[in-house]
Amino acid sequence: MLVILAFIILFHIISAILLFIATIHNAWWFTTNGNFYTDLWHICNITCEEIPKSATSDAGYLQTVQATMILATMLCCVDLFVFILQLFRLKQGERFVFTAVIQLLSALCVLIAVLVYMAERKSFQNPNIWEGNYGYSFVLAWVAFPMTFISGIMYLVLRKRK
């Protein structure tokens, strides 16, 4: 039982780290016609500057991606503390349902963020950087989705034992 518990906690911590890196680092999009790369807050070449009009209503999709990634990261971190609290508070045989719900909400937020970014990135990116490829932070967000989802399912199935 202790090995399973250690594996679940490690899996959860790795998910949180992936979410932090995907949210913070500036590698969501790389251009093919130059050295530009963007994240959720900046567009960078040699120096970084804010994404133009990112604080206006024209960038509503970008703000959706920003908010859902931040929310997913926060939910994942809070969920680890909720799990540890429930580990000591639940009676024997009960399930970690509250922990599972929070983790599944985190997975849903990640899914919403990456899907909105895929579908609507041209609405908030400059036309001169439309040609390019998704960066590794975007890929890490996609990897974090199944990890948080599987983690949520594990919490749902898991029962407290002696």
BAPAGU-390001 format. One record per residue: x, y negated, z of N, C-alpha, C in turn. Coordinates in nm, 3 decimals. Atoms other than C-alpha are relative to their C-alpha. Example, Ala and Ser with C-alpha at 12.3 -4.5 7.8 and 13.67 -1.06 7.14 Angstrom:
2
<<0.089 0.119 0.000> <1.230 0.450 0.780> <0.090 -0.120 0.000>>,
<<-0.082 0.119 -0.006> <1.367 0.106 0.714> <-0.077 -0.109 0.073>>,
! end
This chain:
162
<<0.082 0.120 0.000> <0.000 0.000 0.000> <0.086 -0.126 0.000>>,
<<-0.088 0.116 -0.008> <0.285 -0.237 0.079> <0.064 -0.030 -0.136>>,
<<-0.058 0.019 0.133> <0.437 -0.183 -0.266> <-0.102 -0.066 -0.094>>,
<<0.106 0.058 0.084> <0.105 -0.263 -0.436> <-0.021 -0.146 0.037>>,
<<0.017 0.138 -0.047> <0.067 -0.576 -0.223> <0.113 -0.089 -0.048>>,
<<-0.116 0.077 0.048> <0.419 -0.692 -0.310> <-0.009 -0.024 -0.150>>,
<<0.014 0.013 0.145> <0.353 -0.628 -0.681> <-0.105 -0.107 -0.034>>,
<<0.107 0.096 0.027> <0.028 -0.829 -0.673> <0.045 -0.142 0.030>>,
<<-0.049 0.134 -0.036> <0.190 -1.123 -0.494> <0.105 -0.046 -0.101>>,
<<-0.102 0.035 0.100> <0.487 -1.117 -0.736> <-0.065 -0.036 -0.134>>,
<<0.074 0.026 0.124> <0.250 -1.100 -1.035> <-0.067 -0.138 0.005>>,
<<0.068 0.129 -0.018> <0.059 -1.399 -0.896> <0.101 -0.116 -0.005>>,
<<-0.103 0.105 0.000> <0.376 -1.603 -0.836> <0.054 -0.023 -0.141>>,
<<-0.046 0.014 0.138> <0.497 -1.532 -1.191> <-0.105 -0.076 -0.083>>,
<<0.106 0.072 0.071> <0.159 -1.651 -1.324> <0.004 -0.149 0.032>>,
<<-0.007 0.141 -0.041> <0.189 -1.974 -1.124> <0.121 -0.069 -0.063>>,
<<-0.120 0.058 0.060> <0.544 -2.034 -1.250> <-0.022 -0.025 -0.149>>,
<<0.030 0.019 0.143> <0.432 -1.983 -1.611> <-0.091 -0.119 -0.022>>,
<<0.092 0.113 0.014> <0.149 -2.230 -1.561> <0.072 -0.132 0.026>>,
<<-0.077 0.123 -0.026> <0.384 -2.489 -1.409> <0.086 -0.037 -0.120>>,
<<-0.088 0.028 0.113> <0.631 -2.458 -1.697> <-0.082 -0.044 -0.121>>,
<<0.082 0.035 0.117> <0.358 -2.468 -1.963> <-0.062 -0.138 0.015>>,
<<0.064 0.130 -0.021> <0.198 -2.774 -1.807> <0.102 -0.114 -0.002>>,
<<-0.097 0.108 -0.020> <0.513 -2.974 -1.734> <0.094 -0.019 -0.119>>,
<<-0.107 0.013 0.098> <0.763 -2.898 -2.009> <-0.050 -0.048 -0.136>>,
<<0.039 0.067 0.125> <0.761 -3.082 -2.343> <0.026 0.085 -0.123>>,
<<-0.022 -0.086 0.116> <0.743 -2.799 -2.590> <-0.130 0.064 -0.048>>,
<<0.126 -0.054 0.051> <0.381 -2.759 -2.700> <-0.003 -0.001 -0.152>>,
<<0.002 0.010 0.147> <0.451 -2.860 -3.062> <0.136 -0.048 -0.049>>,
<<-0.124 0.040 0.065> <0.766 -2.881 -3.277> <-0.030 -0.031 -0.146>>,
<<0.022 0.034 0.141> <0.769 -3.058 -3.614> <0.103 0.069 -0.088>>,
<<-0.093 -0.062 0.095> <0.927 -2.904 -3.922> <0.075 -0.104 -0.082>>,
<<-0.064 0.104 0.083> <1.016 -3.235 -4.092> <0.086 -0.095 0.082>>,
<<-0.082 0.086 -0.085> <1.223 -3.382 -3.809> <0.028 0.067 0.133>>,
<<-0.034 -0.054 -0.132> <1.333 -3.339 -3.455> <-0.102 -0.042 0.106>>,
<<0.101 0.039 -0.096> <1.006 -3.437 -3.291> <-0.058 0.120 0.071>>,
<<0.072 -0.101 -0.075> <0.848 -3.231 -3.019> <-0.092 -0.071 0.098>>,
<<0.099 0.063 -0.085> <0.546 -3.303 -2.807> <-0.042 0.094 0.112>>,
<<0.063 -0.077 -0.106> <0.390 -3.194 -2.485> <-0.137 -0.062 0.023>>,
<<0.133 0.054 -0.028> <0.067 -3.294 -2.317> <0.002 -0.148 0.036>>,
<<-0.008 0.139 -0.041> <0.198 -3.637 -2.218> <0.092 -0.084 -0.087>>,
<<-0.101 0.077 0.072> <0.490 -3.737 -2.442> <0.023 0.055 -0.140>>,
<<-0.054 -0.041 0.129> <0.621 -3.730 -2.794> <0.147 -0.040 0.004>>,
<<-0.143 0.023 -0.019> <0.998 -3.700 -2.803> <0.077 0.023 -0.129>>,
<<-0.101 -0.018 0.102> <1.279 -3.739 -3.052> <0.132 0.002 0.076>>,
<<-0.115 0.013 -0.089> <1.596 -3.859 -2.885> <-0.048 -0.053 0.135>>,
<<0.063 0.052 -0.122> <1.390 -4.054 -2.635> <-0.147 0.042 0.000>>,
<<0.140 -0.038 -0.012> <1.043 -3.979 -2.509> <-0.086 -0.123 0.023>>,
<<0.098 0.106 -0.023> <0.743 -4.208 -2.524> <-0.137 0.063 0.014>>,
<<0.136 -0.051 -0.018> <0.381 -4.170 -2.431> <-0.067 0.025 -0.134>>,
<<0.078 -0.024 0.120> <0.145 -4.025 -2.686> <-0.088 -0.122 -0.022>>,
<<0.078 0.121 0.024> <-0.017 -4.327 -2.853> <-0.149 0.021 0.026>>,
<<0.143 0.001 -0.031> <-0.370 -4.402 -2.731> <-0.044 0.120 0.085>>,
<<0.035 -0.118 -0.080> <-0.356 -4.109 -2.487> <-0.093 -0.034 0.116>>,
<<0.086 0.041 -0.112> <-0.543 -4.310 -2.224> <-0.133 -0.057 -0.049>>,
<<0.126 0.052 0.053> <-0.830 -4.407 -2.455> <-0.098 0.113 -0.025>>,
<<0.102 -0.102 0.027> <-1.151 -4.229 -2.540> <0.026 0.073 -0.132>>,
<<-0.035 -0.067 0.125> <-1.001 -4.143 -2.881> <0.075 0.132 0.026>>,
<<-0.078 -0.119 -0.033> <-0.784 -3.883 -2.706> <-0.074 0.087 0.103>>,
<<0.080 -0.079 -0.094> <-1.066 -3.707 -2.523> <0.039 0.146 0.004>>,
<<-0.042 -0.140 0.004> <-0.950 -3.366 -2.640> <0.133 0.020 0.071>>,
<<-0.129 -0.008 -0.070> <-0.597 -3.431 -2.517> <-0.021 -0.007 0.151>>,
<<0.029 0.011 -0.143> <-0.733 -3.538 -2.181> <-0.067 0.126 0.054>>,
<<0.060 -0.128 -0.039> <-0.938 -3.218 -2.170> <0.107 0.105 0.021>>,
<<-0.109 -0.096 -0.014> <-0.626 -3.009 -2.227> <0.084 -0.032 0.123>>,
<<-0.077 0.039 -0.118> <-0.434 -3.207 -1.965> <-0.072 0.039 0.128>>,
<<0.077 -0.026 -0.122> <-0.709 -3.175 -1.706> <-0.015 0.149 0.027>>,
<<0.020 -0.142 -0.023> <-0.773 -2.806 -1.758> <0.130 0.072 0.033>>,
<<-0.128 -0.062 -0.037> <-0.403 -2.714 -1.744> <0.039 -0.036 0.143>>,
<<-0.029 0.039 -0.139> <-0.357 -2.913 -1.423> <-0.092 0.076 0.095>>,
<<0.095 -0.072 -0.085> <-0.671 -2.756 -1.278> <0.036 0.149 0.010>>,
<<-0.039 -0.141 -0.002> <-0.556 -2.406 -1.377> <0.121 0.023 0.091>>,
<<-0.119 -0.013 -0.084> <-0.219 -2.460 -1.210> <-0.036 -0.018 0.147>>,
<<0.041 0.023 -0.140> <-0.379 -2.599 -0.894> <-0.080 0.118 0.053>>,
<<0.080 -0.113 -0.044> <-0.632 -2.317 -0.875> <0.086 0.124 0.025>>,
<<-0.088 -0.115 -0.016> <-0.360 -2.056 -0.919> <0.082 -0.011 0.129>>,
<<-0.078 0.020 -0.122> <-0.152 -2.206 -0.637> <-0.087 0.011 0.125>>,
<<0.092 -0.009 -0.113> <-0.448 -2.247 -0.402> <-0.043 0.144 0.022>>,
<<0.045 -0.139 -0.009> <-0.554 -1.892 -0.480> <0.101 0.088 0.073>>,
<<-0.101 -0.079 -0.072> <-0.225 -1.752 -0.351> <-0.017 -0.017 0.151>>,
<<0.021 0.025 -0.143> <-0.287 -1.918 -0.014> <-0.131 0.061 0.048>>,
<<0.128 -0.061 -0.036> <-0.650 -1.800 -0.013> <0.017 0.150 0.015>>,
<<-0.023 -0.144 -0.008> <-0.532 -1.444 -0.080> <0.071 0.036 0.131>>,
<<-0.072 -0.028 -0.124> <-0.285 -1.455 0.208> <-0.090 -0.020 0.121>>,
<<0.094 0.022 -0.109> <-0.552 -1.600 0.435> <-0.101 0.114 0.009>>,
<<0.095 -0.110 0.000> <-0.802 -1.334 0.331> <0.065 0.131 0.041>>,
<<-0.071 -0.121 -0.038> <-0.538 -1.068 0.382> <-0.004 0.022 0.152>>,
<<0.003 -0.010 -0.146> <-0.542 -1.145 0.754> <-0.141 -0.013 0.058>>,
<<0.133 0.027 -0.053> <-0.911 -1.236 0.789> <-0.106 0.104 -0.039>>,
<<0.102 -0.097 0.044> <-1.101 -0.967 0.594> <0.001 0.125 0.087>>,
<<0.011 -0.128 -0.071> <-1.227 -0.655 0.762> <0.043 0.111 -0.095>>,
<<-0.044 -0.115 0.079> <-1.108 -0.316 0.647> <-0.109 0.044 -0.096>>,
<<0.093 -0.048 0.101> <-1.274 -0.201 0.326> <-0.065 -0.110 -0.083>>,
<<0.061 0.110 0.075> <-1.386 -0.546 0.206> <0.086 -0.036 -0.120>>,
<<-0.070 0.040 0.123> <-1.294 -0.682 -0.136> <0.039 -0.148 0.007>>,
<<-0.051 0.136 0.008> <-1.105 -1.002 -0.218> <-0.077 -0.076 -0.108>>,
<<0.086 0.058 0.103> <-1.399 -1.148 -0.413> <0.028 -0.149 -0.018>>,
<<-0.024 0.145 0.011> <-1.335 -1.516 -0.333> <0.133 -0.028 -0.070>>,
<<-0.130 0.014 0.066> <-0.970 -1.481 -0.435> <-0.013 0.031 -0.149>>,
<<0.018 -0.038 0.140> <-1.076 -1.309 -0.757> <-0.072 -0.108 -0.079>>,
<<0.075 0.104 0.070> <-1.326 -1.580 -0.846> <0.089 -0.121 -0.029>>,
<<-0.089 0.115 0.022> <-1.068 -1.857 -0.801> <0.101 0.032 -0.110>>,
<<-0.099 -0.036 0.103> <-0.813 -1.669 -1.013> <-0.063 0.012 -0.138>>,
<<0.069 -0.007 0.129> <-1.066 -1.599 -1.286> <-0.037 -0.139 -0.052>>,
<<0.023 0.139 0.041> <-1.156 -1.970 -1.289> <0.128 -0.061 -0.055>>,
<<-0.129 0.047 0.051> <-0.786 -2.045 -1.334> <0.025 0.053 -0.141>>,
<<-0.017 -0.059 0.134> <-0.774 -1.806 -1.630> <-0.092 -0.067 -0.101>>,
<<0.093 0.069 0.089> <-1.081 -1.972 -1.779> <0.050 -0.139 -0.038>>,
<<-0.055 0.133 0.029> <-0.919 -2.316 -1.750> <0.116 0.007 -0.099>>,
<<-0.111 -0.016 0.095> <-0.606 -2.194 -1.928> <-0.054 0.030 -0.139>>,
<<0.060 -0.035 0.129> <-0.817 -2.040 -2.203> <-0.061 -0.121 -0.067>>,
<<0.060 0.122 0.055> <-1.012 -2.363 -2.251> <0.108 -0.094 -0.052>>,
<<-0.107 0.093 0.039> <-0.690 -2.568 -2.264> <0.067 0.042 -0.130>>,
<<-0.072 -0.041 0.122> <-0.514 -2.359 -2.528> <-0.092 0.003 -0.121>>,
<<0.093 0.000 0.114> <-0.824 -2.321 -2.743> <-0.030 -0.141 -0.049>>,
<<0.025 0.139 0.040> <-0.897 -2.694 -2.739> <0.124 -0.057 -0.068>>,
<<-0.123 0.049 0.064> <-0.532 -2.769 -2.818> <0.014 0.055 -0.141>>,
<<-0.009 -0.060 0.134> <-0.537 -2.525 -3.111> <-0.100 -0.063 -0.097>>,
<<0.106 0.048 0.089> <-0.864 -2.657 -3.251> <0.008 -0.149 -0.028>>,
<<0.013 0.145 0.012> <-0.823 -3.030 -3.196> <0.131 -0.078 0.010>>,
<<-0.126 0.073 -0.017> <-0.453 -3.116 -3.186> <0.018 -0.112 -0.101>>,
<<-0.015 0.105 0.100> <-0.475 -3.319 -3.507> <-0.079 -0.125 0.034>>,
<<0.079 0.117 -0.037> <-0.731 -3.549 -3.348> <0.076 -0.094 0.093>>,
<<-0.076 0.088 -0.088> <-0.475 -3.682 -3.098> <0.148 -0.007 -0.035>>,
<<-0.138 0.010 0.042> <-0.143 -3.627 -3.278> <0.012 -0.096 -0.118>>,
<<-0.028 0.086 0.115> <0.014 -3.872 -3.521> <0.008 0.085 -0.126>>,
<<-0.006 -0.078 0.125> <-0.021 -3.761 -3.885> <0.141 0.039 -0.042>>,
<<-0.136 -0.034 0.043> <0.358 -3.764 -3.930> <0.057 0.121 0.075>>,
<<-0.049 -0.120 -0.069> <0.395 -3.472 -3.686> <-0.098 0.118 -0.014>>,
<<0.096 -0.108 0.017> <0.110 -3.253 -3.811> <0.065 0.128 -0.051>>,
<<-0.068 -0.117 0.053> <0.346 -3.021 -3.997> <0.098 0.051 0.106>>,
<<-0.090 -0.056 -0.100> <0.514 -2.793 -3.748> <-0.051 0.131 0.056>>,
<<0.034 -0.128 -0.063> <0.483 -2.499 -3.516> <-0.028 -0.022 0.148>>,
<<0.024 0.004 -0.143> <0.357 -2.431 -3.168> <0.128 0.032 0.075>>,
<<-0.121 -0.020 -0.078> <0.628 -2.448 -2.905> <-0.016 0.106 0.107>>,
<<0.001 -0.108 -0.098> <0.720 -2.214 -2.626> <-0.087 -0.030 0.121>>,
<<0.092 0.031 -0.110> <0.517 -2.401 -2.363> <-0.141 0.041 -0.035>>,
<<0.130 -0.046 0.046> <0.209 -2.331 -2.569> <-0.010 0.152 0.009>>,
<<-0.004 -0.146 -0.008> <0.310 -1.965 -2.591> <-0.006 0.045 0.145>>,
<<0.005 -0.034 -0.142> <0.370 -1.956 -2.215> <-0.141 -0.018 0.057>>,
<<0.139 0.017 -0.045> <0.019 -2.091 -2.163> <-0.084 0.119 -0.045>>,
<<0.073 -0.119 0.047> <-0.114 -1.806 -2.377> <0.040 0.123 0.080>>,
<<-0.043 -0.114 -0.081> <0.094 -1.557 -2.177> <-0.059 -0.010 0.141>>,
<<0.055 0.020 -0.135> <-0.031 -1.709 -1.849> <-0.149 0.035 0.005>>,
<<0.142 -0.034 -0.001> <-0.392 -1.655 -1.955> <-0.026 0.146 0.035>>,
<<0.029 -0.139 -0.039> <-0.391 -1.272 -1.955> <0.056 0.036 0.137>>,
<<-0.055 -0.030 -0.133> <-0.169 -1.269 -1.647> <-0.094 -0.046 0.111>>,
<<0.094 0.046 -0.103> <-0.412 -1.481 -1.446> <-0.129 0.079 -0.007>>,
<<0.122 -0.080 0.013> <-0.706 -1.285 -1.586> <0.017 0.139 0.063>>,
<<-0.026 -0.132 -0.057> <-0.552 -0.949 -1.497> <0.016 -0.009 0.152>>,
<<-0.015 0.020 -0.143> <-0.457 -1.084 -1.157> <-0.137 -0.016 0.067>>,
<<0.136 0.016 -0.054> <-0.818 -1.191 -1.099> <-0.075 0.132 0.005>>,
<<0.065 -0.131 0.002> <-0.943 -0.846 -1.199> <0.060 0.090 0.109>>,
<<-0.063 -0.079 -0.106> <-0.688 -0.685 -0.965> <-0.055 -0.038 0.136>>,
<<0.056 0.045 -0.128> <-0.816 -0.899 -0.677> <-0.144 0.048 0.017>>,
<<0.139 -0.044 -0.006> <-1.172 -0.802 -0.763> <-0.011 0.149 0.036>>,
<<0.001 -0.144 -0.025> <-1.092 -0.430 -0.752> <0.062 0.035 0.135>>,
<<-0.077 -0.029 -0.121> <-0.858 -0.448 -0.454> <-0.088 -0.003 0.125>>,
<<0.067 -0.005 -0.130> <-0.992 -0.347 -0.113> <0.106 -0.008 0.109>>,
<<-0.093 0.008 -0.112> <-0.829 -0.424 0.219> <0.005 0.137 0.069>>,
<<-0.018 -0.126 -0.071> <-0.683 -0.114 0.381> <0.085 -0.024 0.122>>,
<<-0.082 0.012 -0.122> <-0.492 -0.046 0.700> <0.142 -0.035 -0.034>>,
! end
